[in-house]
Every structure is written in structure tokens, then in C-alpha cells.
Amino acid sequence: MPKTQDKGSSAAKAINKEADQAGNQSEVAEGRRNPGTSIDPGDIIRAIKELKTDLKGDNDCLRQKMNHMGQEINGKLDNLMTEMQSLSNRVGEAETRVEQVEGCALEATGAICTCLEQQRIQQQKLTDLESRSRRNNMRLFGMAE
């Protein structure tokens, strides 16, 4: 059944289409136009030219904005490069100072180790001398001085 309905509806559409075309032809022949059904080619060309002009203006505006943004970005990049260079210099100076401090710390550690070794040796000598000096202090009872 659906096939017969499709045939009937397509036939009805074809009849309606023919009637519309006949009506449009009679209106054109009589000089009457429905708005939106037919447009003068000159109006279409003018509308296209206006759109073209508007698009060119919009493109110019966008181009200017993009150029301005590009200049801002370049300025900010230049500032960042300057700051990076400054920070790089500061880090280089800090690394140099750290190397100097590490060198001084190594020298100080070596000097402290040497001093501690000398102190240990001196302490041993002192202990030995104290022990020897006590040995020489003999007391003899019954002898006159």
C-alpha cells in the first residue's frame, strides 16, 4: 500500500509544481512580482559588491589587529629575552661564587684536618712529657738535701 501512496503524493506534487510555475509565468507576464521570488540581476551584483567591500574592510581590520598583536608579542618576547639574559648572568655569577666557596671549604677542611693531626701529636707529646716528668720526681726519705 505505501507504494500507491507515494505515487499519488508524487503526482500531486507534480501537479502543484506545474500550477505554481503557470501562476509565476502569468504574474511575470502581467508585471507583478512577489517579493523574494525573482530578483533583478543588478541588485544581486550590487549586493555581491557590497559584501565584497565589507569583507575587504573586515580583512583589513583583522590584519591590523593581527599586526598589532604580533608587535605586542614581539615586544613581550624581547622583554622575556632580556630577563632571561639577566637571569642567565646572575646564575653564572652565583655558580662562580659557589665554586669559590666550595674551593675555600675544601682548603678549610684540609687545614682543619692538618690542625687536628698536629693537635693529636702535640697531645701525645704532652702526655709523654708529663709521664716522664713524674718519673723523675723521686722522693728519698732519710737523706739530707
C-alpha positions as CSV (number, residue, x, y, z in Angstrom):
1,M,0.0,0.0,0.0
2,P,2.7,2.5,0.7
3,K,3.8,2.4,-2.9
4,T,0.5,3.6,-4.2
5,Q,0.5,6.4,-1.7
6,D,4.0,7.5,-2.9
7,K,2.8,7.5,-6.5
8,G,-0.3,9.5,-5.5
9,S,1.7,12.0,-3.5
10,S,4.4,12.5,-6.2
11,A,1.7,13.0,-8.7
12,A,0.1,15.6,-6.5
13,K,3.4,17.3,-6.1
14,A,4.0,17.4,-9.8
15,I,0.6,19.0,-10.4
16,N,1.2,21.6,-7.7
17,K,4.5,22.4,-9.2
18,E,3.1,22.9,-12.6
19,A,0.4,25.1,-11.2
20,D,2.9,27.3,-9.4
21,Q,5.0,27.7,-12.5
22,A,2.0,28.6,-14.5
23,G,1.0,31.2,-11.8
24,N,4.5,32.7,-11.8
25,Q,4.5,32.9,-15.6
26,S,1.2,34.7,-15.6
27,E,2.4,37.1,-12.8
28,V,5.6,37.9,-14.7
29,A,3.6,38.5,-17.9
30,E,1.3,40.8,-16.0
31,G,4.3,42.6,-14.5
32,R,3.5,41.6,-10.9
33,R,6.3,40.2,-8.8
34,N,6.2,38.5,-5.4
35,P,8.9,39.7,-3.1
36,G,11.6,37.1,-2.9
37,T,10.6,35.1,-5.9
38,S,12.5,37.0,-8.5
39,I,15.4,39.4,-8.0
40,D,16.9,41.8,-10.5
41,P,20.5,40.7,-11.5
42,G,21.7,44.2,-11.0
43,D,20.6,44.1,-7.4
44,I,22.4,40.8,-6.9
45,I,25.6,42.2,-8.4
46,R,25.3,45.3,-6.1
47,A,24.8,43.1,-3.1
48,I,27.8,41.0,-4.0
49,K,29.9,44.1,-4.4
50,E,28.8,45.4,-1.0
51,L,29.6,42.1,0.6
52,K,33.0,42.1,-1.1
53,T,33.7,45.6,0.2
54,D,32.6,44.7,3.7
55,L,34.8,41.6,3.6
56,K,37.8,43.6,2.5
57,G,37.2,46.1,5.3
58,D,36.9,43.3,7.8
59,N,40.0,41.7,6.4
60,D,41.9,45.0,6.7
61,C,40.7,45.4,10.3
62,L,41.7,41.8,11.2
63,R,45.1,42.3,9.5
64,Q,45.7,45.5,11.6
65,K,44.7,43.7,14.8
66,M,46.9,40.7,14.0
67,N,49.8,43.1,13.2
68,H,49.3,44.9,16.5
69,M,49.1,41.6,18.4
70,G,52.3,40.4,16.6
71,Q,54.1,43.6,17.7
72,E,52.9,43.2,21.2
73,I,54.0,39.6,21.3
74,N,57.4,40.5,19.8
75,G,57.8,43.2,22.5
76,K,57.0,40.8,25.2
77,L,59.4,38.2,23.7
78,D,62.1,40.9,23.7
79,N,61.4,41.6,27.3
80,L,61.5,37.9,28.2
81,M,64.8,37.5,26.3
82,T,66.3,40.4,28.2
83,E,65.1,39.0,31.5
84,M,66.4,35.5,30.6
85,Q,69.8,37.0,29.7
86,S,69.8,38.9,33.0
87,L,68.9,35.7,34.9
88,S,71.5,33.7,33.0
89,N,74.2,36.3,34.0
90,R,73.1,36.1,37.6
91,V,73.1,32.3,37.6
92,G,76.6,32.4,36.1
93,E,77.8,34.7,38.8
94,A,76.2,32.6,41.5
95,E,77.8,29.4,40.1
96,T,81.2,31.2,40.2
97,R,80.7,32.2,43.8
98,V,79.6,28.7,44.7
99,E,82.7,27.2,43.1
100,Q,84.8,29.7,45.1
101,V,83.1,28.8,48.3
102,E,83.5,25.1,47.6
103,G,87.2,25.6,47.0
104,C,87.5,27.6,50.2
105,A,85.6,24.9,52.1
106,L,88.0,22.2,50.7
107,E,91.0,24.2,51.8
108,A,89.5,24.9,55.2
109,T,88.7,21.2,55.6
110,G,92.3,20.3,54.7
111,A,93.6,22.9,57.1
112,I,91.4,21.7,59.9
113,C,92.4,18.1,59.3
114,T,96.1,19.1,59.5
115,C,95.5,21.1,62.7
116,L,93.7,18.2,64.3
117,E,96.5,15.8,63.4
118,Q,99.1,18.2,64.8
119,Q,96.9,18.7,68.0
120,R,96.8,14.9,68.4
121,I,100.6,14.6,68.0
122,Q,101.1,17.5,70.5
123,Q,98.7,15.9,73.0
124,Q,100.7,12.7,72.8
125,K,103.9,14.5,73.3
126,L,102.5,16.4,76.3
127,T,101.1,13.2,77.8
128,D,104.5,11.6,77.3
129,L,106.4,14.5,78.9
130,E,104.1,14.7,81.8
131,S,104.5,11.0,82.4
132,R,108.3,11.3,82.2
133,S,108.5,14.3,84.5
134,R,106.6,12.4,87.1
135,R,109.0,9.6,86.9
136,N,112.0,11.8,87.7
137,N,110.4,13.2,90.8
138,M,111.6,10.5,93.3
139,R,111.4,11.1,96.9
140,L,114.1,9.8,99.0
141,F,113.5,9.6,102.7
142,G,116.3,9.8,105.2
143,M,118.7,11.8,103.0
144,A,119.6,15.4,103.6
145,E,119.4,17.8,100.8
